[in-house]
Amino acid sequence: MPLWSKPATELAAAVRTGEVSALDVVDSHLDRIAEVNPYLNAVTRLLADRARAAARDTDRRRAAGEDLGPLAGVPFTVKECTPIEGVPTTFGTPRFRDHVAPVDAVPVARLRAAGAIPIGHSNLPTLILAGMHTRSELYGDTRNPWDPGRTPGGTSGGDGAAVAAGLAPLGLGNDSGGSVRIPAAFCGVAALKPTTGRFPADQRLIGPDDPGPASQVLVTDGPLARTVADLRLAYEALAGTDPRDPRAVPAPLYGEPLRQPLRVAVVADPGGHGVHPTVRRAVETAADALRDAGYEVREVPDLPRLDEAYDTYHRLTVTEFAPSWPAVRQLLGEGGDRYIELTMRSAPPADAAGLIRLMSAWMNIRRSWTEFLHEYPLLLGPVFTEPPVEPGLESRDQAGRDRVAMAMRLCSVTSFVGVPAVAVPTGLAEDGLPTGVQLIGRAFREDLCLAAAQAVEDRLGVLTPIDPRPLRC
């Protein structure tokens, strides 16, 4: 097996023992990027010289007998909105082409401290706002490695495609309503959206000011990987406190054992708005896998206040964003503003009194979910209630936007209530596209989500890395 096809756990172990050099690991992935990325367009800026220099330093330290980190020599991609020291953080727009980051973002620094090596920036929708499909004004479209006629998802679609095709074993994305989980489901890999406050970050990306409260709470960094074990390594490296983030909580990585068998609630069609038969079968397949693993799996009628949470999520985010929209839309390029414009029609901004009501409802909905997850420590449901859709559907017209937003409703709502979730593949559909589900847990119980996702993976297997379809012909 070529080194680029191996998971992060195997690569790091081999580098630590000297079985392979970190330089060989990096070079193997650089060769894979050269072969595949011209078609996929997942990596936007390659950091070849810097990655090789970091790999040589890792090999030097190993030869000197120094202890290496748990991710020693493992390459990872970094979403174009997450700063890497000395590299432009472009957000996919020409306006920020030369916006060079003075320091690493906190999660980049944490992965580096664990021994991992940034190998390149990855594509995203322009400014993370132009839609769910990964298309940026500066870099163009990223293709789904399974089928170029389907979107790779977003907004961390560059990372999803890169990990699936073997360009890197790990991707560092972020998620405020499905942005790591949807690419994972569409590209056949795994992803972790942590509890709000689990991973530290500094969201002052442009200038000295922090974003508003919704952005502060909803946005979380999250890793993508081909295996759940690799997610676990990244989780352990990324968690903890940092003086740059007063929100980060010093919660234990692994919580107290709970009564066995662990109860899992199953909802294939959240809110009763419809679910594609392929997605329903994926949820049922994962439920059977969990039963086989000894979990107590129960179908439940629905989730607490899902429609109210969905509406409040969109109204709150639009209300916070509306004042800056006239300036921001100028940065999005031709057609890049359509998704936000369509969203604002569906969820118009509130006035001051309405904003207070929305904030009150937010807390009340979170309480309802805490009570639900007290009864059911885990929830199994879809990531997206349809198979992967065509690129740009959400920006085509109002019907396309509303269809996509509704399909990702469980992602939006779980981001809104701040709980952790792991997306994990469940196999291939009849059309050859990957299917997947998400496992959602109590706040700060990522360990329960990861363990359940591991049980699913153990029984249903790993789908990637794959060669993109045109390269298999």
N, C-alpha and C positions, 0 to 999 in steps of 0.2 A: 504493500500500500504506500502511495506517495505521502510525504509528510503533510501536504496540504489537506489530505482527506481525513486525518486523524483528529479526534476530539482534543480539547484543551487539557483535560486531565492526563491523557497519555503523553502529550507533547511536553507538558511541564515536568512530569515524572522522568521522562527520558533526558531532558536537559539537566535536571538536578543531579542525575546519576552519571552524566557524561556519556550516555549511550548515543546521543546525538548532540550536535552543537546548536546553540541558539541561532547562529548565523545560517546553518543549513535549514533550520525551520523557517526563518525569515525569507531566505532565498527561494525556497520551495513555494511559499505563498506569493512572492513577487512574480515568479514564473507563471503561476496560476492566474494572477491578475492580468499579466500581459496577454495570456491566451484567451481569457473569457471576458474581461471587462470591456473591450471594445464593442462587444455585442450587448452585454447587460447594462453598461453605463451605471454601475452601482457606486464605484469609487470615483470621487470627483477630483481629489488631489492626492497623489501618491507621495508618500514620505520615505522613499526608498533609501536615500543616503542616511537619513536620520535613524531609520529602523535598523539598518545594517550596523551603524555605529553603536546603537544600544545593544544589539545582539553581541557584538564583539566585547563590549564591556561586561555583559552577562557571562560570556565564556571566560573572560579574564578572571572574574571574581570566583567562578567555580574552580578554575585551575589553582587559585590561591587558597582554596579551602574555605571560602566564605559561604555562609548559609544563603541560599536563594529563596525567593518567595514562592508561594503556592502556585503562582501563575508564571513561573520563570520561563522567559522566552516565547510566551504565547502572543501572537499578533492579534490586534483588535482594530476594528474600524470605529470611527467617531462621527456621529451625525454633524452636518455642516453648521448647526447652531450651537455646538458645544466647543468651547475654546481649547485649542492646543497651543501651548506657548510657542511664539515665534511664527505662527502660521495664520493666514487670514481666516476669520470666521465669517463666511460670506452670506450665510442664510439663503444662498442660492440666488441672490440679486446682484446685478452689476454695481449698485450703489455701495456695497460693502466688499467689493473685490479686494480692496487693499486694507481692510480692517484687521490688522495684525493683532493677535492676542498677546498681551504682556505676560500672562501666566497661564498655566493649565487650569481648566475647570476642576472643581473639587473631585468629581468622580474620575476624571482622567488621571489626576494626581494619585488617587487611591489605587487604581489599577496598576499604574506604574510602580507604586510602592510594593505591590504584590508581585512584581517582576514582569508584568505584561508590557507589550511594546506597541505603541500606536503605529499603524502601517498606512493609514490614510483617512481622509475625510470621506463621508458618504452622503449620497444625494437625499433630498427632501423636497416637499412642495415649497415654492418660494415663500420665504419668511415664515414657514410652518403654517401658512394661512390660506394658500391657494387651493386647498382641497384635500381629499383623502388620498388621491393618486399621487405618486412621487414623480412630479414634474416641476423643475425649477427653470426660471427664466435664464439663469446663467449656464446651466448644465444640461437642460433638456430632460427627456423621459428616461426613467429606469424601467427595464423590462422585467416581467415575472419570469424566472428561470424555467418554470414549467410550461408556460404558454404566453407568447408575446401579446396575444389578444386579450389577456386578463391583466388587471393591475397587480403589482406586487403589494399593494396596500400602502399605508402611510400613517403617520407622517415619517416614520423611521423605515421607509421602504428600501432605501439604499442599503441599510444594515441587514434587513431581512433577506434581500436578494444575494448580498455578498456572502452571508453565512451559509445560505442554502447551497450556493454554487462552489463553496470551498475557497473563497477569496480570503477569508479569515475565520477562525473558529469561534470568535466572539465579536459581537457588535454592541456598541454603547449608544442606545437611543434614549428617547424620553416619551412620556405617555401622560396625556391629560384627558383621555377619553377613548383610548384604544390604540395609541400610536406605536406601541411595541407589539401589542397582542394581535392586531389585525395583520401586519406584515408577517408575523410568525405563522398565523393560520393560513394565509394565502401562499406563503413560500415553503411551508412544510417544516418549520423549525419550532423551537420552544422560546418562550420569553417570560420575564418576570416583571410585573408592575408592583412595586413595593407599597407598603403602608405609607401614607403621608407622614413625613418625619423620620422614616427609617434610614434613608440615604441623605447625607448632607449635600447641599448645593449652594451656589451663589448665583442668583438669577439677575444680577446687575450686569447684563451682557453688553449694553450700550449705554455708557454714561454712569453717573453715580447713584441714580435713583432705582429703587426696587419697583417691581410691577405692583398692581393692585392686589387686593386680598384673594380674589378668585384665582388669579394666576399663581400667587404664592402657595396656595393650598392644593390646587388641582394638578400642577405639573410635577411629575416625579421622573427622575432618571431611571432607566431600567436596561438590563442586559438581554441580548438575544444570543442563542447558542443552538447547536444541533442536538445536544443531550441535556437532560435535567441535571446530571452530575456536574456538567460545565456551568450551568446556571447557579448551582449551589456554590461553586468556587467563587464565581463573580459576586454573588450575594454576600458571602463572608468578607470579601475584600471591600465592598462598597459601603457596608453598614457601619454605623457609629456616629459619634459626634464630631463637630469641627467648629472652631471659633468663628468661622465665617458664616455659620448658619445657626441662628438661635432657635430654629424650629426643630433641629435634629434631636432625637430622643435616645437616651442611653438604655434602650430596652435590650434584654438578652436576645441573642440570635436564636436560641432554642428554648421554647417555653416549657412549662410543667406538663408532664404527661396527663392526658385526659382519659376519661372513662372509655373503655373499649367494649364492644366495637365502636369506632368513631362514626357518628351519624352524618350522612351526606344528604342534603336536599337536592333534588333534581328538578330543573325547570327547562324544558326544551324550547318553549315559546313564551318568553317573558312578556307579560302584559296581554297576551292573547292576540297579538297583532299579526301573527302568521310566521311560519318558519318553513323553509324549503325542506322537502323530504330527505335530501342528502344530509342536511345539517341535523335534522332530527335523528337520523340513523347514526351519525357520529356521536351525538350525545348518548344514545342508547348503547352504543358499542363501548363507550368509556364507562358508563354505569355498570355494564356487565363486567368489565375489567376490574372495577373497584369491588364489586360483590365477590369476585373470585379472590381478591386480595384480602377479604375479611372485613370490609367496611359494611356498615348498615346503611343501605342505600334506599331512600324513600322519595317517590315523586310527590311534590307538593303542588297545590292548585296554582299558586302564583307567589310573587315576591312583594314585600311591603311597599306600598305606595309608589309603584314603579312609574306610572304615568306622571304623577305629581313630581317625582324626582327628576324625570326626563325633562319636563317642562321647566322646572326651576333651574336646572343645570344650564339650559340654553338661555333663558332669560337673564340669569345672573352674569354669565360670561359676556353676552352681548351688551348688557348695561355697562359693564366695566370697560368694554372695548370701544363703545360708540364715540366718546369724545375725541379719541385719537384717530378714528377711522378716516377722516378727510385727508390727513397727512399720510397715513400708512398706505392707503390705496394707491398713492402715486408711486410707491416702490414695487408694486406687484407686477408691473408689465401688462401687456395686452391680454385681456381676458382673465388675468390672475385675481381680479377682484370679484369675480362672479360668485364664487362659493360663499364668501362672507355677505355679499349683497343678498343672495337668496336666503341665507340663514337669518339675516336681520328682518326679512319679510315674514319668516315663519315665527320668529321670536323677537318682537320689537323691544327696544330698551325700555326699562321702567323709569319712572320719576323717583324723586328722593324718598317719598313715602312708600312707593312700591319696592324700592331697594331694601328698605328696612323689613318689609314683609317677606321678601325673598330670603334675606339673611336669617330671619326667624324660622322660616320653613326649612332652611338648610339644616339647622341644628335639630329640629324636630324629626326630620327624615332620618338623620344619622342615628338618633335615638331608636327609631323604629327598626333600623337595620341591626343595631347592636343587640336589641332584644331578640330579633330573628336568629342572629348568629350565636346567641347564647344557647338557643335550643338546637340549632344545627351548626356545628363548628365549621362545616364546609358546605359549599354550594357548587354544584356542577351545572354548567349551562353553556350556551353557544358563545363564541367570540363575535360572530357575524351571522345573522340568520339567513343568509344566502350564500351560495358558492361565490368564489371570486368574480367580481363584476368587471365590465370593460373599463379601460382607462378613461378617467375624466367624467364618468357618469354623473357624479355629484355636482359638477359645474355646468352641465349641459342645459338644464332648465329646472324649474321649481320641482317638478315631479321627480327628477333624478336626484336632486339634493335631498328631498324629503325621504325618498326610498332608502338612500344610503344612510342617512342619519338614523332612521328607524331601525335599520338592520344592525347598527352598532350600538343599540340602546343599552344593552347590558354592560358594555364597556363604559359608556358615558355615565351611567348611574353608579357603577362601582368606583369610578374615579371620583364622582361627586361625594360619595360617602366615605372615601379615603381608605378603603380596605385593600388588602393585597390580593393579587391574582396571578396565576401561572397559566399561560397558554401552552398546550401540548398537542402534538399531532396524534391522529387516530387512524391514519391509513390513507388510502387513495379511493376516490369516488370512481364510478363507472367511466367517467370521461377522462380519467387519469390525473385529475387535479387533487392536491392534498386536501384533507379534511382535518379539523382540529376542534378542541373545546377549551374552556377555561375552568379552572378550579379556584374558587374565591373563598377567602377565610376571614376569621376574626382579625381585628387590628393587631399588628405586630406578631401574627402567627404565620408568617411566611413559611416557617418550617412545616406546618401542616399541609400547606398548598404544595410545597416541593415534594413532600413524602407521597402525597396522593398522586401527583403528576408522575413521580418515579414508578409507582405501581402501574399506572396506565402504560407508560413507556415500556416497562418490563414485559408486559403482555402483548402490546401492539407493535412494538419495534420503533426503529429510527428510520426516517425517510431519506435523509440527506447525508452527505453531499450528492448532488446530481450534476450532470452536464446539461446546460441549456439545450433545448430541443434542436435548434439548427446545427449544433455541433455534434449531435448524435446521428445525423443523417449520413 
